[in-house]
Amino acid sequence: MKRSNKETTRKKMTRKEFLGTGITAATAFTIIPSYVLGGNGRTAPSDKLNIAAIGVGSQGWSELNNDAFQNENIVALCDVNETNLKRASEKFTKAKTYVDWRIALEQKDIDAVYIASNDQSHAFISVWAMNRGKHVFCQKPLAITVEEARMVGNTYLANKGKIATQMGTQMHAHPNVRRVVELIRGGAIGVPQEAWTWCSREPHEEIKFGQYFSDMDPGPNTLNWDLWVGPSAYHPFNPSYIDGDCLQWNWFWDFGAGQIGDMGSHMMDITFWALDLDFPKTCEAVGSELKNDTCPFWLQATWEHPANSWRPAVKIHWSDGGKKPEGIPETDRFKAVVIKGDKGYLVADYGYRKIWYNNGETAEDDSTISTGMFPDTEGPITHYQEWIDASKNGGNTLSNFDYAGKLIEHNLLALVAYRVKQKINWDAANLKATNCTEADKYVGKSSLPGPTYRQGWTLNG
């Protein structure tokens, strides 16, 4: 039974509460029998999950058609593009349809929310859905600012044990990626020291002008452009924003976070997971000429992470836009992760890995290292099924919003350092760079010098 608006609208966190939740809360998912939670958005294991799909265009449509969703009830469809909505409604004929996700979330029979909208609305929809007791699967990235990433993570932790969450880094369930984590944790290359991650994707030429596209309002009558823009500062319609899906609009500050937000979510996930990273101590970054409107066309960043219980302090590096590291194996690859230990290097991509030992020998695996760290996986479909099963039965999801929120916050700190043009010392407990007051402007949109969230849009709604 759905609670009243008074009950489901969560009191806005104070800054102390907001910061404290993510630093002190434990990360394990508490398994609670479904009968205890019945009536509060939980379903018995034998029941189908009632899912609202928000964003049913290319990515959303593709994933709604995979096997993991076929045994569940799609009860609501939401998209700002009527063409997308019509196609989806022809398959899911019993689903109610919406253009505005804020209205969709008020549908009473929704148990869970799948989000494949554009990036600037990810944090908003995720937080709103969690505040209403819904299980949430959100495509990467969870957020486009550090503050948003922390809000998503903290909202999950405030509801931990009641909801299941998962970020759409589907390769988290790839058998090879999980084996890479086992190899690093098991000591295949000895004691970890440093890691490099890169993706060579570059923006299209029209993005390199560094300005929002010219006004071509009103746009097609099948597209609600105002809702597409959503919480961000308003920019008039231009077809160039959407012609290339996320490869166009996510280069702009108000709509995305460039390649560190896009491919960084996938590739840095391997590094972050394998090395068991948390909040960094420092971050510095350099990139292409700083533009008021667009994210960097190339970026190189370095984070310093403190030691944990099983490894010493490590340095983490990122490169994109055609830039690559030097002096390490296999830099000819378009994208890769290279982790250095005192016994050699491990090179990895989604479906590839190779160990380069210091003595010149190579290997694809180390049979002395256990393979039992993770449950069996069939690849990306397991990523969705893991979330669906946890939503129904309780249990763990490996890319839950505590883990994923920290990953995205970590990545987005590189954009803060890039914009202030200096190395920042990061105080995670207070969400603040201790040596650079200018960095405060870029941690969250609420303090940006330019346009922020539009009137009427609230992140913690």
C-alpha positions in Angstrom: 0.0 0.0 0.0 1.4 3.4 -1.0 2.0 5.9 1.8 0.6 9.4 1.7 2.7 12.2 0.1 3.4 13.4 3.6 4.9 10.1 4.6 6.8 9.5 1.3 8.2 12.9 0.8 11.5 12.8 2.7 12.6 15.6 4.9 15.5 17.4 3.2 18.8 16.5 4.7 20.9 19.0 6.6 24.4 19.4 5.4 25.7 17.5 8.4 23.3 14.6 7.7 24.0 14.7 4.0 27.7 14.4 4.5 27.7 12.0 7.4 25.5 9.3 5.9 27.9 8.3 3.1 31.1 8.4 5.3 29.9 6.3 8.2 27.3 3.8 6.9 28.2 0.2 6.3 28.1 -1.1 2.7 26.5 -4.5 3.1 23.0 -5.0 1.9 20.9 -6.3 4.8 18.8 -9.3 3.8 15.3 -8.9 5.2 12.6 -11.5 4.5 10.1 -10.2 2.0 7.2 -11.0 4.3 8.5 -8.5 6.8 8.6 -5.8 4.1 5.3 -6.7 2.4 3.1 -3.8 1.7 6.0 -1.3 1.4 7.0 -1.8 -2.2 8.4 -5.3 -1.6 7.1 -8.3 -3.5 7.1 -12.0 -2.5 9.7 -14.1 -4.4 6.9 -15.7 -6.4 5.5 -12.4 -7.6 6.4 -10.3 -10.6 8.1 -7.0 -10.0 6.1 -3.9 -11.2 8.6 -1.8 -13.0 8.3 1.8 -14.3 10.7 2.4 -17.3 11.8 6.0 -17.5 13.6 6.7 -20.8 12.5 4.1 -23.5 14.6 5.4 -26.4 17.6 3.6 -27.9 19.3 2.4 -24.7 16.1 1.9 -22.7 14.3 0.2 -25.5 17.1 -2.2 -26.1 17.4 -3.2 -22.4 13.6 -3.6 -21.9 13.8 -6.2 -24.5 16.4 -8.3 -22.9 15.5 -11.5 -21.1 15.8 -10.2 -17.6 12.8 -8.0 -17.9 10.5 -10.4 -19.8 9.2 -12.1 -16.6 8.3 -8.9 -14.9 5.4 -6.4 -15.2 6.2 -3.2 -17.0 3.4 -1.1 -15.5 4.6 2.4 -16.5 6.4 3.9 -19.5 7.8 7.5 -19.5 9.7 9.3 -22.3 9.8 12.9 -23.4 9.7 11.7 -27.0 6.2 10.5 -28.1 7.7 8.3 -30.9 9.7 6.3 -28.3 6.7 6.1 -26.1 4.4 4.9 -28.8 6.8 2.1 -29.8 7.2 0.9 -26.2 3.4 1.1 -25.5 2.7 -1.1 -28.5 4.7 -3.9 -26.8 3.8 -3.2 -23.2 0.1 -2.7 -23.8 -1.0 -2.6 -20.2 1.5 0.0 -19.1 0.4 3.5 -18.4 2.3 6.2 -20.3 3.8 9.5 -19.2 5.9 12.3 -20.5 6.9 13.8 -17.1 8.7 11.3 -14.8 7.7 13.3 -11.7 4.0 12.4 -12.5 5.0 8.8 -13.4 6.5 8.2 -9.9 3.2 8.9 -8.3 1.6 5.8 -9.8 0.7 3.6 -6.8 1.5 0.1 -8.0 5.2 0.8 -8.9 7.7 -1.4 -7.1 10.8 -0.5 -9.0 12.1 2.1 -11.5 14.4 1.6 -14.4 16.1 4.8 -15.6 17.6 5.4 -19.1 16.9 9.1 -19.5 19.6 11.6 -20.4 22.4 12.2 -17.8 21.2 15.5 -16.2 18.1 13.8 -14.8 19.7 10.6 -13.5 20.4 11.8 -10.0 17.0 13.6 -9.8 15.0 10.5 -10.8 17.0 8.2 -8.7 16.7 10.3 -5.5 13.0 10.9 -6.0 12.3 7.2 -6.6 14.3 6.1 -3.6 12.6 8.7 -1.4 9.4 6.9 -2.4 10.7 3.5 -1.4 11.3 2.2 -4.9 14.0 -0.1 -6.1 16.2 1.7 -8.7 18.3 0.7 -11.7 19.9 3.7 -13.2 22.1 3.9 -16.3 25.6 5.4 -15.8 26.6 8.0 -14.8 24.5 8.4 -11.6 25.2 12.1 -11.6 26.9 15.0 -13.4 28.2 16.7 -10.3 30.1 15.5 -7.2 27.3 16.8 -5.0 24.7 14.9 -7.0 26.7 11.7 -6.7 27.0 12.1 -3.0 23.2 12.7 -2.7 22.4 9.6 -4.6 24.7 7.5 -2.5 23.5 8.9 0.8 19.8 8.5 -0.2 20.4 4.9 -0.9 22.2 4.4 2.5 19.3 6.1 4.3 17.0 3.5 2.8 19.5 0.5 2.9 17.9 -2.8 3.7 14.6 -1.6 2.2 15.5 -1.1 -1.5 17.8 -2.6 -4.1 19.8 -0.4 -6.4 22.2 -0.9 -9.4 24.0 1.4 -11.7 24.1 0.4 -15.4 27.8 -0.6 -15.7 26.8 -3.9 -17.3 30.4 -5.1 -17.6 30.4 -5.4 -13.8 28.8 -8.7 -14.4 31.2 -9.8 -17.2 33.1 -13.0 -16.2 36.4 -11.5 -17.3 36.0 -8.3 -15.3 35.1 -10.4 -12.2 38.2 -12.6 -12.8 40.4 -9.5 -13.1 39.2 -8.4 -9.6 40.0 -11.8 -8.2 43.4 -11.8 -9.7 44.3 -8.4 -8.4 42.9 -9.1 -4.9 44.6 -12.5 -4.9 48.1 -11.2 -5.6 48.6 -12.2 -9.3 50.9 -9.2 -9.8 51.9 -8.9 -6.2 51.3 -5.7 -4.2 49.4 -3.1 -6.2 51.2 0.2 -6.7 49.6 2.2 -9.5 47.0 2.0 -12.2 46.2 3.6 -15.6 42.9 3.7 -17.4 42.1 5.2 -20.7 39.5 5.5 -23.5 40.5 7.2 -26.8 37.0 8.4 -27.8 37.0 12.0 -28.9 34.1 14.5 -29.5 32.6 15.1 -33.0 34.0 18.2 -34.7 30.9 20.3 -34.2 31.3 19.9 -30.4 34.8 21.4 -30.6 33.4 24.9 -31.2 32.9 24.8 -27.4 29.5 26.5 -27.4 25.9 25.4 -26.9 24.3 24.9 -30.3 22.4 27.8 -31.9 18.6 28.3 -31.3 16.4 26.2 -33.6 13.2 26.2 -31.5 10.6 24.8 -31.4 11.8 21.4 -32.5 9.7 18.4 -33.5 6.1 18.3 -32.1 6.8 14.8 -30.9 9.5 15.9 -28.5 8.8 17.8 -25.2 12.1 19.7 -25.2 11.4 21.5 -22.0 11.2 18.2 -20.1 14.2 16.9 -22.0 16.2 19.8 -20.6 14.7 19.0 -17.2 16.4 20.5 -14.2 19.3 22.0 -16.1 19.6 25.6 -17.3 17.4 26.0 -20.4 19.0 25.9 -23.8 16.8 26.2 -26.9 16.3 23.1 -29.1 18.9 22.1 -31.8 18.8 18.7 -33.4 22.5 18.4 -33.0 22.1 17.8 -29.3 20.2 14.5 -29.9 21.4 13.3 -33.3 24.2 11.3 -31.8 22.5 10.2 -28.6 24.7 10.7 -25.6 27.8 11.2 -27.8 26.5 14.7 -28.5 24.7 16.2 -25.5 26.9 14.8 -22.8 29.8 17.0 -23.8 28.0 20.1 -22.4 28.3 21.1 -18.8 24.5 21.4 -18.3 23.7 18.0 -19.8 26.6 15.7 -19.0 30.1 15.1 -17.8 32.1 14.3 -21.0 34.1 11.1 -21.4 35.1 10.8 -17.7 31.4 10.7 -17.0 30.5 8.4 -19.9 33.2 5.8 -20.6 34.9 6.6 -17.3 32.0 5.0 -15.6 32.7 1.7 -17.4 36.4 1.6 -17.6 37.3 3.1 -14.2 34.8 0.7 -12.7 37.3 -2.1 -13.3 40.1 -0.2 -11.6 38.0 1.1 -8.7 36.6 -2.4 -8.0 39.8 -4.3 -8.4 41.8 -2.0 -6.1 39.0 -1.6 -3.6 39.1 2.2 -3.8 37.1 4.6 -1.8 37.3 8.4 -1.5 40.6 9.8 -2.8 42.9 12.1 -0.8 43.9 14.3 -3.8 43.0 14.9 -7.5 44.7 16.8 -10.2 43.9 17.1 -13.9 44.9 18.8 -17.1 43.0 19.0 -20.4 42.1 20.9 -23.5 41.4 24.6 -23.3 38.8 25.4 -20.7 35.5 26.3 -22.2 32.5 27.8 -20.5 30.0 25.5 -22.2 31.7 22.2 -22.9 33.6 19.5 -21.0 37.2 18.9 -21.9 37.8 17.4 -25.3 40.8 15.5 -23.8 41.6 15.0 -20.1 44.3 13.5 -18.1 43.8 13.1 -14.3 45.5 11.6 -11.3 44.1 10.6 -7.9 46.0 9.6 -4.8 44.2 7.0 -2.6 45.2 6.0 0.9 46.2 2.5 2.0 43.5 0.1 3.0 43.5 -3.2 4.9 45.2 -5.2 2.1 47.2 -2.8 -0.1 49.3 0.3 0.3 48.5 3.8 -1.0 48.1 3.9 -4.8 48.0 6.4 -7.6 45.3 6.2 -10.2 45.5 7.8 -13.7 42.9 8.5 -16.4 43.3 9.6 -20.0 40.8 10.3 -22.8 40.4 12.1 -26.0 43.3 10.4 -27.7 45.8 10.9 -24.9 47.4 7.8 -23.5 50.0 6.9 -20.8 53.5 6.0 -21.7 56.0 3.3 -20.5 53.5 0.6 -19.7 52.3 -2.4 -21.7 49.7 -2.4 -24.5 49.1 1.4 -24.9 48.1 0.7 -28.5 44.7 -0.5 -27.3 41.8 1.9 -27.9 40.7 1.5 -24.2 42.2 -0.5 -21.4 43.1 -0.7 -17.7 46.7 -1.4 -16.7 47.4 -2.2 -13.0 51.0 -2.3 -11.8 52.2 -4.5 -8.9 55.6 -5.3 -7.6 55.6 -8.5 -9.7 54.3 -7.1 -13.0 51.3 -5.6 -14.8 47.8 -6.8 -15.5 46.2 -5.4 -18.7 42.4 -5.6 -19.0 39.4 -4.6 -21.0 35.8 -6.0 -20.8 36.6 -9.3 -22.4 40.4 -9.3 -22.4 43.2 -9.7 -19.8 46.9 -10.5 -19.8 49.5 -10.6 -17.1 52.9 -9.2 -17.9 55.4 -10.5 -15.4 58.6 -8.6 -14.6 60.7 -11.5 -15.9 59.2 -11.0 -19.4 56.7 -13.9 -19.3 53.0 -13.4 -19.9 49.9 -15.3 -18.9 46.1 -15.0 -19.2 45.5 -16.3 -15.7 47.0 -17.6 -12.5 45.5 -20.9 -11.6 46.7 -20.6 -8.0 44.2 -17.8 -7.3 40.7 -18.8 -6.2 37.8 -18.3 -8.5 35.1 -18.3 -5.7 34.9 -14.6 -4.9 31.7 -13.9 -6.9 28.5 -15.7 -7.8 28.3 -17.3 -11.2 27.5 -14.9 -14.0 26.2 -15.1 -17.6 27.5 -11.7 -18.5 25.5 -8.4 -18.7 22.1 -10.0 -18.3 23.2 -11.1 -14.8 23.6 -7.4 -13.9 19.9 -6.8 -14.5 18.8 -10.1 -13.0 20.9 -9.4 -9.9 18.9 -6.2 -9.3 15.5 -7.8 -10.0 16.3 -10.7 -7.6 17.5 -8.4 -4.9 14.4 -6.2 -5.4 12.2 -9.2 -4.8 14.1 -11.2 -2.3 16.7 -9.0 -0.6 20.3 -9.6 -1.1 23.3 -7.8 -2.6 23.9 -5.9 -5.8 27.5 -5.4 -6.7 27.1 -2.0 -8.3 24.7 -0.6 -5.7 24.5 3.2 -5.3 26.9 3.2 -2.3 29.7 1.7 -4.5 28.6 3.4 -7.7 28.1 6.8 -6.0 31.7 6.8 -4.8 32.9 5.7 -8.2 31.1 8.6 -9.9 32.1 11.1 -7.3 35.7 10.0 -7.7 35.6 10.5 -11.5 33.8 13.8 -11.4 36.4 15.2 -9.0 38.7 15.2 -12.1 36.5 17.8 -13.7 36.6 20.0 -10.6 40.4 19.9 -10.6 40.5 20.6 -14.3 38.3 23.7 -13.9 40.3 25.2 -11.1 43.6 24.2 -12.8 45.3 22.9 -9.7 45.8 19.8 -7.5 43.0 19.7 -4.9 43.2 18.1 -1.5 39.9 16.4 -1.0 38.1 16.3 2.4 35.4 13.7 1.6 33.8 14.1 5.0 32.9 17.7 4.3 32.7 17.5 0.5 35.3 20.2 0.2 38.7 20.9 -1.3 40.7 22.1 1.7 43.3 24.0 -0.3 41.1 25.7 -3.0 38.0 27.6 -2.2 37.3 28.1 -5.9 36.6 24.3 -6.1 33.5 24.8 -4.1 31.9 26.4 -7.1 32.1 23.2 -9.2 31.4 20.6 -6.6 27.6 21.1 -7.0 25.4 23.2 -9.3 23.9 25.0 -6.3 27.1 27.1 -6.1 28.0 27.5 -9.8 28.7 31.0 -11.0 26.3 30.6 -14.0 22.9 29.1 -14.4 22.0 26.3 -11.9 18.9 24.1 -11.6 15.8 25.6 -13.0 13.1 26.9 -10.8 10.7 24.2 -9.8 13.2 21.4 -9.9 14.4 20.0 -6.6 17.1 17.3 -6.3 16.0 15.9 -3.0 12.3 15.7 -3.9 
